[in-house]
């Protein structure tokens, strides 16, 4: 099963630190997305050093209850094609992505104790 393709428009951008950003994307086509907390979406962009297309995945940081938009939290990686691409987006611009994907979400098992460790920006999947 392949991931669904989406077109979205940059709804808002907020710099949380000098190299961490929150990006809100409002869905255009299709108009809604269904996902579980912990899943991710993927963007395809040219690698500035090789010119080849590369795919980069970003965890969805928003709640599934808002199905018409998604929020991403990410840090700028020097020379990174994905974070560079996302950092260059401006309010009102359109972007395409695929998703949702991934299996890092909670299963119904109330008897289990869980411990989560986050690294990097880290907060989005947690």
C-alpha positions as CSV (number, residue, x, y, z in Angstrom):
1,X,0.0,0.0,0.0
2,X,1.6,3.3,-1.1
3,X,1.2,6.6,0.8
4,X,-1.3,9.1,-0.3
5,X,-0.1,12.3,-2.0
6,X,-1.2,15.7,-0.5
7,X,-0.9,19.3,-1.6
8,X,-0.9,21.8,1.3
9,X,-0.4,25.5,1.8
10,X,1.9,27.1,4.4
11,X,-0.6,28.5,6.9
12,X,1.9,29.8,9.5
13,X,5.6,29.7,10.5
14,X,7.0,30.2,14.0
15,X,10.6,30.2,14.9
16,X,10.9,28.5,18.3
17,X,14.7,29.0,18.5
18,X,17.2,30.1,15.9
19,X,17.2,26.7,14.3
20,X,13.9,25.1,15.4
21,X,10.7,25.9,13.6
22,X,7.0,25.1,13.8
23,X,5.4,24.9,10.4
24,X,1.6,24.7,10.0
25,X,0.3,23.3,6.6
26,X,-3.3,23.6,5.6
27,X,-4.4,20.8,3.3
28,X,-5.7,21.7,-0.2
29,X,-6.0,18.4,-1.9
30,X,-7.2,16.2,-0.5
31,X,-8.7,18.5,2.2
32,X,-8.3,16.1,5.1
33,X,-5.8,13.6,6.5
34,X,-6.3,10.7,8.9
35,X,-3.3,9.7,11.0
36,X,-2.3,8.3,14.4
37,X,-0.1,10.3,16.8
38,X,3.5,9.2,16.1
39,X,3.1,8.8,12.3
40,X,5.1,10.9,9.8
41,X,4.9,12.5,6.3
42,X,7.6,12.6,3.6
43,X,8.7,15.3,1.3
44,X,10.7,14.8,-1.9
45,X,13.2,17.5,-2.9
46,X,16.4,17.9,-4.9
47,X,19.6,17.4,-2.9
48,X,21.5,20.8,-3.4
49,X,24.9,19.0,-3.5
50,X,24.0,16.2,-6.0
51,X,20.9,17.4,-7.7
52,X,19.3,14.0,-7.1
53,X,15.8,13.7,-5.6
54,X,15.9,12.7,-2.0
55,X,13.0,11.9,0.4
56,X,13.0,13.2,4.0
57,X,10.4,12.1,6.7
58,X,9.0,14.4,9.4
59,X,6.9,13.4,12.4
60,X,3.5,15.0,12.5
61,X,3.3,17.1,15.7
62,X,-0.4,18.1,15.5
63,X,-3.4,16.4,17.0
64,X,-5.4,14.0,14.7
65,X,-8.6,15.8,15.7
66,X,-7.7,18.7,13.3
67,X,-7.8,16.8,10.0
68,X,-7.6,19.8,7.7
69,X,-4.0,20.7,8.7
70,X,-0.8,19.3,10.1
71,X,2.0,20.9,12.1
72,X,5.6,20.0,11.9
73,X,8.4,20.7,14.4
74,X,11.9,20.4,13.0
75,X,15.4,21.7,13.4
76,X,17.6,23.1,10.7
77,X,20.5,20.8,9.7
78,X,23.4,22.5,8.1
79,X,23.5,21.3,4.4
80,X,20.4,19.2,5.0
81,X,18.2,19.1,1.9
82,X,15.0,18.4,3.9
83,X,15.3,21.0,6.6
84,X,16.7,23.5,4.2
85,X,13.7,23.0,1.9
86,X,11.2,23.4,4.8
87,X,13.1,26.4,6.2
88,X,12.9,28.1,2.8
89,X,9.1,27.8,2.6
90,X,7.2,31.1,3.0
91,X,3.6,31.7,4.3
92,X,1.1,31.1,1.4
93,X,3.5,28.8,-0.6
94,X,2.4,25.3,-1.6
95,X,4.2,22.1,-0.8
96,X,3.5,18.4,-1.7
97,X,4.1,15.5,0.6
98,X,3.1,11.8,1.0
99,X,1.8,10.0,4.1
100,X,0.9,9.3,6.7
101,X,3.3,6.4,7.3
102,X,5.0,4.7,10.2
103,X,4.0,2.4,13.1
104,X,5.4,4.4,16.1
105,X,2.0,4.9,17.8
106,X,0.5,3.5,21.0
107,X,-1.4,0.2,20.9
108,X,-4.3,-0.3,23.3
109,X,-2.6,-2.1,26.2
110,X,-3.4,-0.4,29.5
111,X,-1.3,-2.8,31.5
112,X,2.1,-1.8,30.0
113,X,4.4,0.7,31.5
114,X,6.0,3.0,28.9
115,X,9.2,5.1,28.9
116,X,9.9,7.5,26.0
117,X,13.3,9.0,25.3
118,X,13.5,11.9,22.8
119,X,16.6,13.2,21.0
120,X,17.3,15.9,18.5
121,X,14.2,18.1,18.2
122,X,12.5,15.0,19.6
123,X,9.2,16.5,20.8
124,X,7.1,15.7,17.7
125,X,6.8,11.9,17.9
126,X,6.5,12.0,21.7
